[in-house]
Every structure is written in C-alpha cells, then in structure tokens.
Amino acid sequence: MCRHLAYLGPEEPIGRLLTEPAHSLYRQSWAPRRQRHGTVNADGFGVGWYAEGDPVPARYRRAGPIWADLSFADLARVVRSTAILAAVRDATLAGADAEAAAAPYASGPWLFSHNGAVKGWPGALAPLTASLPAAELLSLEARNDSAFVWALVLNRLRGGDEQGQALADTVLEVAEAAPDSRLNLLLTDGESIAATAWGDTLWYLQRPDTGTVVASEPYDDDPHWREVPDRTLLTASRTDVLLTPLKSLEPLKESRT
C-alpha cells in the first residue's frame, strides 16, 4: 500500500519530480506500475521539503487524493528545494484522522513515510508500547500503524541512533512482533536518506549531476534505475548509495561516484 519518494540533489521545482514525469508519484496515485498490494492510492497525500537556511522542513498534506487537490499543481510548479519526501496513501484501515494520517510525518529535521502495513495491528504491537515514553504514546499524530512505527523510529533517533540504524532496528523489532508485516520505510533529514525494502518494491536513481532519488517505483523509463533487493537497508547521500542486508547488517553493495 502507498507509494513514496525522496530526493536529494540540485534545487528543482518539486513538480519536476512529483507531477511531470510520465509515471510520476502523481500518476502512481491511480495507476502504479509495480505496487504489490492495492491498486489506488486515494486516501491522502503529502509532500515535505526543505528551504535554504532552515533545517525544519515544511509540509503540505491533504486527506483526499492528490488529483482532487486543484491547488497542488500550482504549488508544485513554484516551490523549489534540494531535498523532498512525498507520499500518496492507500490506508490499511479506514480511520478518522484525516490529513494527520498522511505522510510525511515530521519532527525536528526529519521527514518519514511508511509504505506497507503491520500485520495484526494494533494488537500485534501492543508489547512494544513499553519501549516508548507515555507522553509519546499520548501524543501520536494519528491512530494508525504508520504513526506508531514512526514513534518507534523517532524514539531511536532522539536516543542518538543514525538514521539507517534507527530504521533497521525498528523494522527487525516490528517484524519479530508482527510477522508478515510490510515495512518499507523512508526517512530523510534533508542531507541524507535512509530506506528499507521489506515486503514491497523500492528503487533508486543516482547520478552525479542530478542527485539521488529513492522511490517505491521508477517515475520514468531511465535505464539507470536500480531495484533494491527485499529485506535491505538503503542509505544514501547526494552522491553515494549503500545497500546492506537487513538480516546481517553487513555491506552488500556500494555505489560511489
């Protein structure tokens, strides 16, 4: 469920990444090409981006489908950024949280998205609530599996974990508590990207002149797109991509330019 994308690179209008490509995230909201679960991502959308000199990202989120928001095309045409994270949502369960349930979630410099579903939610993850401060549980932004997974990741980040380690440890913890969950997570602080492939598709495109894109699926037919193997952690900068098997956390493949 869901499709998401993160970008680091030269400053671009966000529409050049999200709406203009032939198979953009905008189009993936109703016609994804590689989505394994669900077919329409109409339960909300969001985009977060970073402005020069401000480490805290801005967000634009809505509860409805991206194609129904007549203002988004104008926003995407004029807003420019060197780092973005965006998502279109297919809800695991219908809920009343409206745009609060739409990614990206945010705290401080971080933006986060979850493509997937926790098996047996919410009961399966009840034992993990003990690892979170009570105040964090009481202030969850939404009452869904993605918001709770984000709380687990955020707790690790605040404890000093690097982005990749926070994602990896969270995925392994949730997968142990709720087997058969789909846990494609995406995280950025505007300077680097961390992502996991666990149950759905993940791809990346990296070029020295155009930066790095990490996405659920390619937004065009550029032959330089590379698929990330399942159960893999991806960490990336504007120039490097590192893939690490989630089971062993030992380097699998490194791409440097």
C-alpha positions in Angstrom: 0.0 0.0 0.0 1.1 3.5 -0.7 3.9 4.9 -2.9 6.6 7.3 -1.7 9.7 9.1 -3.0 12.7 11.0 -1.5 15.1 13.3 -3.4 18.5 14.9 -2.6 20.2 17.0 -5.3 20.3 20.3 -7.1 17.5 22.7 -6.4 14.4 21.7 -8.5 10.7 22.6 -8.6 9.1 19.8 -6.8 6.7 19.3 -9.7 9.7 18.2 -11.8 9.9 15.1 -9.6 6.3 14.6 -8.5 4.0 15.6 -11.3 5.9 16.0 -14.6 7.4 12.5 -15.2 5.4 10.1 -17.3 4.9 7.8 -14.3 5.2 10.3 -11.5 4.1 9.9 -8.0 1.0 11.9 -9.0 0.1 9.2 -11.6 1.0 6.4 -9.2 -1.9 7.6 -7.1 -4.3 5.9 -9.5 -2.0 3.8 -11.9 1.0 2.4 -10.1 3.0 0.0 -12.3 4.8 -2.1 -9.6 2.7 -1.9 -6.5 2.2 -5.3 -4.9 -0.7 -4.6 -2.6 -3.6 -2.3 -3.5 -4.2 -0.5 -6.8 -5.4 3.0 -5.9 -3.7 5.4 -3.5 -6.5 7.8 -2.8 -6.6 8.1 1.0 -4.4 11.2 1.3 -1.1 12.5 0.2 1.7 14.8 1.4 5.0 16.4 0.5 7.7 17.8 2.8 10.6 20.0 1.6 13.5 22.0 2.9 14.1 25.7 2.4 17.7 27.1 2.3 18.8 28.1 5.8 16.0 26.4 7.6 16.7 22.8 8.9 13.0 22.3 9.8 11.0 21.1 6.7 7.7 22.5 5.6 4.8 20.1 4.8 1.7 20.2 2.7 -0.8 17.3 3.4 -4.4 16.5 2.5 -6.8 13.7 3.4 -8.1 13.2 -0.2 -6.5 12.0 -3.4 -3.7 14.1 -4.9 -5.6 14.5 -8.2 -8.5 16.2 -6.4 -6.4 19.0 -5.0 -6.6 21.7 -7.6 -4.0 23.9 -5.8 -1.3 21.3 -5.7 -0.2 21.7 -9.3 0.5 25.4 -8.7 2.4 24.7 -5.5 4.5 22.0 -7.2 5.3 24.4 -10.1 6.8 27.1 -8.0 8.2 25.5 -4.8 11.8 24.6 -5.3 14.0 22.5 -3.0 17.2 20.5 -2.8 15.5 17.8 -0.6 12.0 16.4 -0.5 9.9 13.5 0.7 6.5 12.8 -0.7 3.9 10.1 -0.5 0.4 9.0 -1.7 -1.6 6.8 0.7 -3.7 3.7 0.5 -5.0 3.3 4.0 -4.6 0.0 5.8 -7.8 0.6 7.7 -10.3 3.4 7.3 -10.0 6.0 10.1 -10.9 9.4 11.2 -7.5 11.0 11.4 -7.8 12.8 8.0 -4.6 14.5 6.9 -2.9 13.7 10.2 -2.6 10.2 8.9 -1.0 11.2 5.7 2.8 11.0 5.3 5.2 12.6 5.6 5.3 12.6 9.4 7.7 15.1 10.8 9.7 16.0 13.9 12.6 18.4 14.1 14.7 18.0 10.9 13.2 14.6 9.9 10.6 13.5 7.5 9.2 10.0 7.5 6.9 7.7 5.4 5.8 4.1 5.6 4.7 2.0 2.6 3.1 -1.1 3.9 1.0 -2.5 6.7 1.6 -4.0 10.2 0.0 -7.5 10.3 -2.4 -7.8 13.2 -2.5 -4.1 14.0 -3.0 -2.9 16.7 -2.8 -5.9 19.0 0.4 -7.3 17.5 2.4 -4.3 18.5 0.9 -3.8 22.0 4.0 -5.3 23.7 6.2 -2.6 22.0 4.3 0.2 23.7 6.5 -0.4 26.8 9.5 0.9 24.9 8.0 4.4 24.4 7.5 7.1 26.9 3.9 7.6 27.9 3.9 11.2 26.6 4.9 9.9 23.2 2.1 7.4 23.1 -0.5 10.0 24.2 0.7 12.5 21.5 0.7 10.2 18.5 -0.3 12.3 15.4 -2.6 9.6 14.1 -4.1 6.3 15.3 -2.6 4.0 12.7 0.2 1.6 12.3 2.4 4.1 10.4 2.2 6.7 13.1 3.2 4.1 15.7 6.1 2.8 13.6 7.3 6.4 13.3 7.1 6.8 17.1 9.5 3.8 17.4 11.9 5.3 14.8 11.8 8.7 16.4 12.5 7.4 19.8 15.7 5.8 18.5 16.7 8.9 16.6 16.2 11.0 19.7 18.4 8.4 21.6 21.2 9.1 19.2 20.9 6.4 16.6 21.9 7.2 13.0 19.0 7.2 10.5 19.9 3.9 9.0 20.3 2.2 12.3 17.0 3.6 13.6 15.1 2.2 10.6 16.9 -1.2 10.6 16.3 -1.8 14.3 12.7 -0.7 14.1 11.9 -3.0 11.1 13.5 -6.0 12.8 11.7 -5.3 16.0 8.3 -4.8 14.3 8.8 -7.8 12.0 9.5 -10.0 15.0 6.4 -8.9 16.9 4.2 -8.9 13.8 5.4 -11.4 11.2 4.4 -10.9 7.5 4.2 -7.1 8.0 5.3 -5.0 5.1 7.8 -2.4 6.3 9.1 -0.2 3.5 10.2 2.9 5.5 11.6 6.1 4.1 13.4 8.8 6.2 15.4 12.0 5.5 16.9 14.9 7.4 17.4 16.9 4.2 21.1 15.8 4.0 20.8 12.0 3.7 18.2 9.4 3.0 17.6 6.0 4.7 15.1 3.5 3.5 14.1 -0.1 3.9 12.8 -2.7 1.4 10.7 -5.2 3.3 7.7 -6.6 1.5 7.2 -4.1 -1.4 9.2 -2.5 -4.2 12.0 0.0 -3.8 14.2 1.6 -6.4 16.9 4.2 -6.6 18.3 6.5 -9.3 21.7 8.1 -8.7 23.7 10.4 -11.0 26.4 12.9 -10.2 24.6 15.8 -12.0 21.1 15.1 -10.9 21.4 13.8 -7.3 19.7 10.8 -5.8 16.1 9.6 -5.9 14.8 6.8 -3.8 11.2 5.7 -4.7 8.7 2.9 -4.5 9.0 2.6 -8.2 10.6 4.4 -11.2 8.8 7.5 -12.3 10.2 7.2 -15.9 12.0 4.6 -18.1 15.5 5.8 -17.4 17.7 2.7 -17.6 19.8 3.8 -14.7 17.1 3.0 -12.2 18.2 0.1 -9.9 15.9 -2.1 -7.8 16.7 -2.7 -4.2 16.5 -6.3 -3.0 13.9 -7.2 -0.5 15.0 -7.1 3.2 17.6 -4.5 2.5 18.6 -1.2 4.2 19.5 1.7 1.8 21.4 4.7 3.0 22.2 7.5 0.5 23.6 11.0 0.1 23.6 13.1 -3.0 26.5 11.1 -4.4 26.6 7.7 -2.7 24.2 4.8 -2.3 24.9 1.9 0.1 22.8 -1.3 0.4 23.0 -3.5 3.4 21.1 -6.8 4.0 18.8 -6.2 7.0 19.4 -9.7 8.4 23.2 -9.4 8.7 23.7 -5.6 8.5 26.9 -6.2 6.6 27.6 -4.3 3.4 26.0 -5.9 0.3 26.8 -3.4 -2.4 28.1 0.2 -2.6 27.8 2.6 -5.5 30.1 5.6 -5.5 30.7 8.3 -7.9 
